[in-house]
Amino acid sequence: MHRISIILLLLISIVGTAQVNSFEFQHLSTTHGLSQSSAIAIEQDELGQMWIGTRDGLNVYDGHKIACF
């Protein structure tokens, strides 16, 4: 009985501390400032900015606005 209690406590602690990943997607287009509507490459830097490569140039999205290079 003692073993069952320990196993149950371990399972509860594992399930209780499990992290749930949540994702939120936003659609960006030329109306938001992208240089072209289709992306060739997308990368996120260490600051969290999204770098979006298109055939018309490089765009960076900081979560609020898009800058084109």
N, CA, C and O atoms as a DFTB+ gen file, in Angstrom:
276 C
 N C O
     1  1       0.828      -1.204       0.000
     2  2       0.000       0.000       0.000
     3  2       0.865       1.257       0.000
     4  3       0.525       2.256      -0.634
     5  1       1.985       1.196       0.717
     6  2       2.898       2.337       0.782
     7  2       3.498       2.630      -0.598
     8  3       3.658       3.792      -0.971
     9  1       3.825       1.582      -1.350
    10  2       4.376       1.761      -2.703
    11  2       3.371       2.424      -3.627
    12  3       3.732       3.293      -4.421
    13  1       2.116       2.021      -3.529
    14  2       1.078       2.602      -4.377
    15  2       0.919       4.085      -4.079
    16  3       0.734       4.883      -4.998
    17  1       0.987       4.462      -2.823
    18  2       0.876       5.878      -2.439
    19  2       2.030       6.685      -3.011
    20  3       1.826       7.794      -3.505
    21  1       3.233       6.144      -2.949
    22  2       4.408       6.844      -3.476
    23  2       4.292       6.987      -4.988
    24  3       4.583       8.054      -5.530
    25  1       3.876       5.942      -5.670
    26  2       3.724       5.998      -7.120
    27  2       2.659       7.018      -7.507
    28  3       2.850       7.790      -8.447
    29  1       1.543       7.024      -6.790
    30  2       0.488       7.997      -7.075
    31  2       0.969       9.426      -6.850
    32  3       0.659      10.312      -7.646
    33  1       1.716       9.659      -5.787
    34  2       2.259      10.993      -5.522
    35  2       3.222      11.421      -6.629
    36  3       3.206      12.578      -7.050
    37  1       4.051      10.509      -7.097
    38  2       4.975      10.831      -8.187
    39  2       4.220      11.160      -9.469
    40  3       4.553      12.124     -10.159
    41  1       3.211      10.368      -9.787
    42  2       2.420      10.634     -10.986
    43  2       1.690      11.964     -10.905
    44  3       1.638      12.707     -11.886
    45  1       1.135      12.263      -9.761
    46  2       0.433      13.538      -9.578
    47  2       1.402      14.709      -9.714
    48  3       1.065      15.725     -10.320
    49  1       2.596      14.572      -9.157
    50  2       3.564      15.670      -9.251
    51  2       4.048      15.854     -10.681
    52  3       4.288      16.983     -11.108
    53  1       4.197      14.760     -11.433
    54  2       4.620      14.873     -12.827
    55  2       3.520      15.526     -13.658
    56  3       3.795      16.430     -14.447
    57  1       2.303      15.085     -13.492
    58  2       1.180      15.636     -14.250
    59  2       0.916      17.076     -13.835
    60  3       0.590      17.909     -14.681
    61  1       1.048      17.378     -12.573
    62  2       0.790      18.729     -12.073
    63  2       1.794      19.751     -12.560
    64  3       1.459      20.929     -12.681
    65  1       3.027      19.326     -12.843
    66  2       4.052      20.263     -13.298
    67  2       4.251      20.229     -14.801
    68  3       5.135      20.910     -15.320
    69  1       3.446      19.452     -15.509
    70  2       3.572      19.391     -16.962
    71  2       3.249      20.755     -17.548
    72  3       2.279      21.401     -17.152
    73  1       4.071      21.183     -18.492
    74  2       3.892      22.490     -19.106
    75  2       3.044      22.342     -20.371
    76  3       3.286      21.470     -21.206
    77  1       2.068      23.198     -20.484
    78  2       1.208      23.185     -21.658
    79  2       1.675      24.289     -22.590
    80  3       1.717      25.458     -22.205
    81  1       2.025      23.918     -23.816
    82  2       2.451      24.907     -24.809
    83  2       1.239      25.493     -25.494
    84  3       0.317      24.779     -25.889
    85  1       1.255      26.794     -25.625
    86  2       0.159      27.502     -26.266
    87  2       0.745      28.405     -27.343
    88  3       1.704      29.135     -27.095
    89  1       0.174      28.355     -28.519
    90  2       0.667      29.146     -29.630
    91  2      -0.422      30.084     -30.119
    92  3      -1.603      29.736     -30.134
    93  1      -0.011      31.262     -30.513
    94  2      -0.936      32.220     -31.092
    95  2      -0.355      32.663     -32.425
    96  3       0.780      33.137     -32.483
    97  1      -1.121      32.513     -33.489
    98  2      -0.662      32.871     -34.821
    99  2      -1.362      34.130     -35.289
   100  3      -2.556      34.325     -35.057
   101  1      -0.591      34.984     -35.958
   102  2      -1.157      36.166     -36.586
   103  2      -0.805      36.111     -38.062
   104  3       0.300      35.705     -38.423
   105  1      -1.722      36.510     -38.905
   106  2      -1.486      36.555     -40.342
   107  2      -1.033      37.957     -40.709
   108  3      -1.723      38.935     -40.422
   109  1       0.118      38.052     -41.338
   110  2       0.639      39.339     -41.784
   111  2       0.602      39.381     -43.305
   112  3       0.807      38.360     -43.962
   113  1       0.344      40.547     -43.862
   114  2       0.286      40.694     -45.307
   115  2       0.855      42.054     -45.706
   116  3       1.397      42.786     -44.878
   117  1       0.720      42.369     -46.970
   118  2       1.209      43.668     -47.444
   119  2       0.434      44.821     -46.815
   120  3       0.958      45.930     -46.713
   121  1      -0.797      44.578     -46.394
   122  2      -1.558      45.642     -45.723
   123  2      -0.969      45.962     -44.350
   124  3      -1.197      47.048     -43.816
   125  1      -0.205      45.014     -43.769
   126  2       0.467      45.240     -42.494
   127  2       1.865      45.827     -42.687
   128  3       2.504      46.241     -41.720
   129  1       2.344      45.863     -43.942
   130  2       3.652      46.451     -44.213
   131  2       4.680      45.508     -44.812
   132  3       5.805      45.926     -45.082
   133  1       4.325      44.242     -45.029
   134  2       5.272      43.323     -45.666
   135  2       5.571      43.790     -47.086
   136  3       4.700      44.329     -47.768
   137  1       6.824      43.576     -47.527
   138  2       7.201      44.012     -48.864
   139  2       6.585      43.140     -49.947
   140  3       6.464      43.586     -51.088
   141  1       6.189      41.909     -49.626
   142  2       5.513      41.005     -50.556
   143  2       4.652      40.052     -49.749
   144  3       4.927      39.809     -48.574
   145  1       3.614      39.511     -50.366
   146  2       2.664      38.690     -49.614
   147  2       3.150      37.273     -49.346
   148  3       2.581      36.601     -48.485
   149  1       4.176      36.783     -50.042
   150  2       4.667      35.428     -49.776
   151  2       6.099      35.471     -49.254
   152  3       6.956      36.181     -49.780
   153  1       6.328      34.692     -48.206
   154  2       7.635      34.638     -47.558
   155  2       8.438      33.460     -48.097
   156  3       7.893      32.394     -48.385
   157  1       9.740      33.676     -48.226
   158  2      10.659      32.605     -48.632
   159  2      11.281      31.974     -47.395
   160  3      11.486      30.761     -47.344
   161  1      11.581      32.803     -46.398
   162  2      12.205      32.312     -45.167
   163  2      11.716      33.134     -43.989
   164  3      11.449      34.329     -44.115
   165  1      11.603      32.471     -42.833
   166  2      11.200      33.140     -41.595
   167  2      12.120      32.646     -40.486
   168  3      12.364      31.445     -40.369
   169  1      12.628      33.561     -39.676
   170  2      13.515      33.212     -38.566
   171  2      13.225      34.144     -37.397
   172  3      12.882      35.309     -37.599
   173  1      13.360      33.639     -36.183
   174  2      13.176      34.459     -34.990
   175  2      14.526      34.645     -34.321
   176  3      15.254      33.674     -34.112
   177  1      14.874      35.897     -33.978
   178  2      16.158      36.155     -33.325
   179  2      16.035      36.056     -31.806
   180  3      14.955      35.791     -31.278
   181  1      17.144      36.271     -31.114
   182  2      17.169      36.123     -29.655
   183  2      16.350      37.184     -28.926
   184  3      16.055      37.027     -27.741
   185  1      15.979      38.263     -29.619
   186  2      15.137      39.309     -29.024
   187  2      13.650      39.042     -29.249
   188  3      12.803      39.774     -28.738
   189  1      13.331      37.994     -30.015
   190  2      11.945      37.657     -30.288
   191  2      11.404      38.267     -31.563
   192  3      10.240      38.051     -31.901
   193  1      12.224      39.027     -32.284
   194  2      11.781      39.632     -33.539
   195  2      11.741      38.572     -34.635
   196  3      12.597      37.689     -34.693
   197  1      10.746      38.672     -35.495
   198  2      10.612      37.751     -36.617
   199  2      11.195      38.400     -37.865
   200  3      10.776      39.488     -38.258
   201  1      12.165      37.730     -38.487
   202  2      12.778      38.190     -39.724
   203  2      12.131      37.405     -40.862
   204  3      12.136      36.174     -40.861
   205  1      11.582      38.123     -41.821
   206  2      10.831      37.514     -42.909
   207  2      11.480      37.904     -44.230
   208  3      11.525      39.080     -44.589
   209  1      11.979      36.905     -44.946
   210  2      12.599      37.148     -46.243
   211  2      11.597      36.946     -47.357
   212  3      10.942      35.906     -47.429
   213  1      11.472      37.943     -48.233
   214  2      10.600      37.843     -49.410
   215  2      11.443      38.122     -50.647
   216  3      12.612      38.491     -50.530
   217  1      10.871      37.953     -51.810
   218  2      11.599      38.244     -53.053
   219  2      11.846      39.748     -53.213
   220  3      12.722      40.149     -53.979
   221  1      11.096      40.567     -52.512
   222  2      11.256      42.021     -52.604
   223  2      12.093      42.613     -51.478
   224  3      12.300      43.827     -51.452
   225  1      12.579      41.798     -50.550
   226  2      13.425      42.345     -49.500
   227  2      13.279      41.623     -48.175
   228  3      12.535      40.651     -48.052
   229  1      14.002      42.119     -47.193
   230  2      14.008      41.561     -45.847
   231  2      13.122      42.430     -44.960
   232  3      13.224      43.656     -44.983
   233  1      12.256      41.794     -44.182
   234  2      11.325      42.488     -43.293
   235  2      11.574      42.002     -41.867
   236  3      11.903      40.835     -41.654
   237  1      11.419      42.889     -40.903
   238  2      11.519      42.488     -39.505
   239  2      10.238      42.912     -38.789
   240  3       9.780      44.048     -38.915
   241  1       9.673      41.966     -38.035
   242  2       8.423      42.201     -37.306
   243  2       8.704      42.066     -35.820
   244  3       9.159      41.016     -35.366
   245  1       8.436      43.126     -35.055
   246  2       8.724      43.126     -33.620
   247  2       7.497      42.798     -32.768
   248  3       7.542      42.921     -31.544
   249  1       6.415      42.386     -33.400
   250  2       5.181      42.086     -32.687
   251  2       4.171      43.207     -32.787
   252  3       3.000      43.032     -32.449
   253  1       4.635      44.388     -33.263
   254  2       3.747      45.537     -33.393
   255  2       3.786      46.150     -34.789
   256  3       2.752      46.521     -35.345
   257  1       4.977      46.249     -35.342
   258  2       5.117      46.870     -36.653
   259  2       6.170      46.143     -37.491
   260  3       7.000      45.403     -36.963
   261  1       6.120      46.365     -38.789
   262  2       7.040      45.737     -39.729
   263  2       7.943      46.815     -40.312
   264  3       7.474      47.872     -40.734
   265  1       9.249      46.538     -40.330
   266  2      10.217      47.408     -40.990
   267  2      10.798      46.645     -42.169
   268  3      11.054      45.445     -42.071
   269  1      11.006      47.340     -43.288
   270  2      11.546      46.701     -44.497
   271  2      12.957      47.202     -44.757
   272  3      13.276      48.369     -44.528
   273  1      13.790      46.297     -45.236
   274  2      15.177      46.643     -45.579
   275  2      15.429      46.339     -47.043
   276  3      16.535      46.557     -47.538
